[in-house]
Amino acid sequence: MIDSALIPKGLKRCPTWQFVAAIGVFGAVALWGVYAMLLCWFKGLNQTNMNDYYGFALWIWADLAVIAVGGGAFFTGLLRYIIGKDELKNIINFAVLIGFICYSSALLILGMDVGQPLRSWFIFWHANVHSMLTEVAFCLSCYFAVLTIEYIPLVLENRQMDKVPFFHNLSHNMHGVMAVFAATGAFLSFFHQGSLGGVAGVLFGRPFAFREGILIWPWTFFLFTWSAAAYGPCFTLLLTKLTEKISKKKLVKDNVVELLAKISGWMIFTYTIAKLIDTIYWANITAPSLGFKLSHFYSNNAIYGYWILFAEIILGGVVPALILITKKGRQNPTAFTTAIILAVIGVCLNRWVMVLQVMAVPVMTFDTWALYIPSWQEIATTLLPVAYGVILIIISFRYLPVFPQELELNPDESNKAQQNTEKAEENPALDAKLSPAGA
Amino acid sequence: MSKELSHNKVRRYGMVIDLDKCTGCGACMVACMAENNVPFKEDESNKRDSITWMKVYKLTNGKPFPNTEICYLPRPCQHCEGHDGHSPCVSVCPATATDYNSETGIVSQIYTRCFGCRYCMAACPYHARYFNWWDPVWPDGMEKYLSPNVSPRMRGVVEKCSFCFHRYQLAKDKAYYEGRSEVREDEYQTACTQACPAGAITFGDLNNPLHAVHQMVKPDLKHAGRPKSPNAFRLLERLGTNPKVYYLSDREWVRRAGDNYMADTKNHLEPKEH
């Protein structure tokens, strides 16, 4: 392989043409997204199907969703470095990588979503301390910086980078102080995840979103933080399983996966109880005090019915929680996969409801439901971060030691790869012929 | 000093709209657009992305003919005071681009500071805030007819009714020049108020007992400005937005259309405090 010198020692990777082809396919999707993004920047947000009723739409949902599922990074970091669950060191790199992708995507989406992107810095310069969005902007930016710091040591562990003494020592020393960044990340995440929940919860003009709470924080503040910590690890596990499936090899030991799944399961279980209490209180006390029956929010329109409440809380909460908290459920591959998929869908649905349904519900008695279908530009720009994320995972997986247990879990392949590497180093001309297929 | 203007007096400029007088002619909308340089599209058929600071809604009592009744409801920005100036939109703007003026009670919009996040639009239950999805384009020659007192807005920012704040500034300047400390009631009137042929819109200081708006609705300051007048109501009173636009109607169904009611609730409930 032309790039064998960059691949971690002893690890087998797919042939170069497969790697290039995959980058090409997702690169094409990303380019399509970039084209749509440029249209939005140069021609304005009239390229979208947003309107004055739907000022928050697909992008903001995608923003909230990637931040929620990216919560695996801060929570796994908290468990590994602060609470001391040492086994999780075998999945923390991947969790950080996913977090980095999710948060950089979130910032990119915000850059597209605002009407005057060149004035984005006003949020820091003219900050309104009463606004939840101000807190989101500050904590999100700071946490992205933390994630970058957490991702750098992994990049420096690349075989060639590691040969440079400075980078080797930097990486080593950064690992040494990583607990400080993990703690900082958890602190920042608590606030920005919560503030994102607060963004909807403080809208006292929108009874569908509005929640009471403690002091300045509505209940959604705590529910969002809790759900990100609960569901984020499920997304890390889902992508781990997907990477294993595509690379056709085991990358993380079962005990590590099971530990994270068990913690995630209990978090989802407790979150779902809290969410149920919140929903019951809102439906019976908060909304009626503002003049609204629960049925007002779930009838007289083509999409939003009670099914969405059922799908979010029961299918996306109770079911995955019950599977993941039982040993049998965790150890049954089908049940396990079902649980993590349902969990990821569940949390994304929650974010959808807290953005798009909030906009859709009529508040004035003579108003009507507002439904909206995104334009192709919105879809392309929403797929852009997905394509970018896949590309970064492909590159990181190929060139960085993302999964520390990979070598140990694949000894036969590792030996072969080691031999091939050694031969290739002796005779570079043989490189192409000796490349193992598959994987 | 006789020319000194009083800076401490708190005014609460507000509007009273008599829905039984409104004919739905739309003169208020036209006057507002002309006065405030409100941009428009070539094709205005999609009302959900066109800008109408003042918008007239058509309400019906839902009964079949011959008992059908119609009511037209003009809806400017409600200039909500919320609780202590924390109106729904002002409290959420991350860049302090919208502000509650404690001197006048007017909710302002600073176009050059707004960066277009649209959080204020999500917060407003009255849909009184509009986003500039396009650059404003005026037909050839029309730019010469734009008002020099109101800055046109650029693409990508939010705008809304300002209660013709520039007229307040002009009236204040005039009063100062003439050595008066007070702006008279008739000196500061919004364009929609003056344009209404039926005289359905009244504008003035709700805090001033001499002003017509105060006398018409008798705002109860102990209860966040709730009207004491039995035929007066505010939109979505129960949410606690504390708006400064009041409506009048003799018709019960019109008054009930102003808010959401559970089957067993009475007309007047305590609004929420936020």
Boltz contact constraints between the chains, C-beta under 6 A:
constraints:
  - contact:
      token1: [A, 44]
      token2: [B, 155]
      max_distance: 6.0
  - contact:
      token1: [A, 45]
      token2: [B, 133]
      max_distance: 6.0
  - contact:
      token1: [A, 46]
      token2: [B, 133]
      max_distance: 6.0
  - contact:
      token1: [A, 46]
      token2: [B, 134]
      max_distance: 6.0
  - contact:
      token1: [A, 51]
      token2: [B, 48]
      max_distance: 6.0
  - contact:
      token1: [A, 51]
      token2: [B, 49]
      max_distance: 6.0
  - contact:
      token1: [A, 52]
      token2: [B, 48]
      max_distance: 6.0
  - contact:
      token1: [A, 52]
      token2: [B, 130]
      max_distance: 6.0
  - contact:
      token1: [A, 52]
      token2: [B, 131]
      max_distance: 6.0
  - contact:
      token1: [A, 53]
      token2: [B, 48]
      max_distance: 6.0
  - contact:
      token1: [A, 55]
      token2: [B, 118]
      max_distance: 6.0
  - contact:
      token1: [A, 55]
      token2: [B, 121]
      max_distance: 6.0
  - contact:
      token1: [A, 55]
      token2: [B, 122]
      max_distance: 6.0
  - contact:
      token1: [A, 56]
      token2: [B, 122]
      max_distance: 6.0
  - contact:
      token1: [A, 114]
      token2: [B, 115]
      max_distance: 6.0
  - contact:
      token1: [A, 114]
      token2: [B, 116]
      max_distance: 6.0
  - contact:
      token1: [A, 114]
      token2: [B, 117]
      max_distance: 6.0
  - contact:
      token1: [A, 115]
      token2: [B, 116]
      max_distance: 6.0
  - contact:
      token1: [A, 115]
      token2: [B, 156]
      max_distance: 6.0
  - contact:
      token1: [A, 115]
      token2: [B, 157]
      max_distance: 6.0
  - contact:
      token1: [A, 116]
      token2: [B, 115]
      max_distance: 6.0
  - contact:
      token1: [A, 116]
      token2: [B, 116]
      max_distance: 6.0
  - contact:
      token1: [A, 116]
      token2: [B, 156]
      max_distance: 6.0
  - contact:
      token1: [A, 119]
      token2: [B, 115]
      max_distance: 6.0
  - contact:
      token1: [A, 120]
      token2: [B, 115]
      max_distance: 6.0
  - contact:
      token1: [A, 122]
      token2: [B, 95]
      max_distance: 6.0
  - contact:
      token1: [A, 122]
      token2: [B, 115]
      max_distance: 6.0
  - contact:
      token1: [A, 123]
      token2: [B, 94]
      max_distance: 6.0
  - contact:
      token1: [A, 123]
      token2: [B, 95]
      max_distance: 6.0
  - contact:
      token1: [A, 126]
      token2: [B, 95]
      max_distance: 6.0
  - contact:
      token1: [A, 126]
      token2: [B, 96]
      max_distance: 6.0
  - contact:
      token1: [A, 126]
      token2: [B, 113]
      max_distance: 6.0
  - contact:
      token1: [A, 128]
      token2: [B, 93]
      max_distance: 6.0
  - contact:
      token1: [A, 128]
      token2: [B, 94]
      max_distance: 6.0
  - contact:
      token1: [A, 128]
      token2: [B, 96]
      max_distance: 6.0
  - contact:
      token1: [A, 130]
      token2: [B, 91]
      max_distance: 6.0
  - contact:
      token1: [A, 131]
      token2: [B, 92]
      max_distance: 6.0
  - contact:
      token1: [A, 131]
      token2: [B, 94]
      max_distance: 6.0
  - contact:
      token1: [A, 133]
      token2: [B, 94]
      max_distance: 6.0
  - contact:
      token1: [A, 133]
      token2: [B, 119]
      max_distance: 6.0
  - contact:
      token1: [A, 134]
      token2: [B, 94]
      max_distance: 6.0
  - contact:
      token1: [A, 203]
      token2: [B, 123]
      max_distance: 6.0
  - contact:
      token1: [A, 204]
      token2: [B, 274]
      max_distance: 6.0
  - contact:
      token1: [A, 205]
      token2: [B, 88]
      max_distance: 6.0
  - contact:
      token1: [A, 205]
      token2: [B, 123]
      max_distance: 6.0
  - contact:
      token1: [A, 205]
      token2: [B, 125]
      max_distance: 6.0
  - contact:
      token1: [A, 205]
      token2: [B, 239]
      max_distance: 6.0
  - contact:
      token1: [A, 205]
      token2: [B, 241]
      max_distance: 6.0
  - contact:
      token1: [A, 288]
      token2: [B, 262]
      max_distance: 6.0
  - contact:
      token1: [A, 290]
      token2: [B, 238]
      max_distance: 6.0
  - contact:
      token1: [A, 290]
      token2: [B, 239]
      max_distance: 6.0
  - contact:
      token1: [A, 291]
      token2: [B, 238]
      max_distance: 6.0
  - contact:
      token1: [A, 291]
      token2: [B, 259]
      max_distance: 6.0
  - contact:
      token1: [A, 291]
      token2: [B, 260]
      max_distance: 6.0
  - contact:
      token1: [A, 291]
      token2: [B, 261]
      max_distance: 6.0
  - contact:
      token1: [A, 292]
      token2: [B, 260]
      max_distance: 6.0
  - contact:
      token1: [A, 363]
      token2: [B, 125]
      max_distance: 6.0
  - contact:
      token1: [A, 365]
      token2: [B, 257]
      max_distance: 6.0
  - contact:
      token1: [A, 365]
      token2: [B, 260]
      max_distance: 6.0
  - contact:
      token1: [A, 366]
      token2: [B, 57]
      max_distance: 6.0
  - contact:
      token1: [A, 366]
      token2: [B, 59]
      max_distance: 6.0
  - contact:
      token1: [A, 366]
      token2: [B, 257]
      max_distance: 6.0
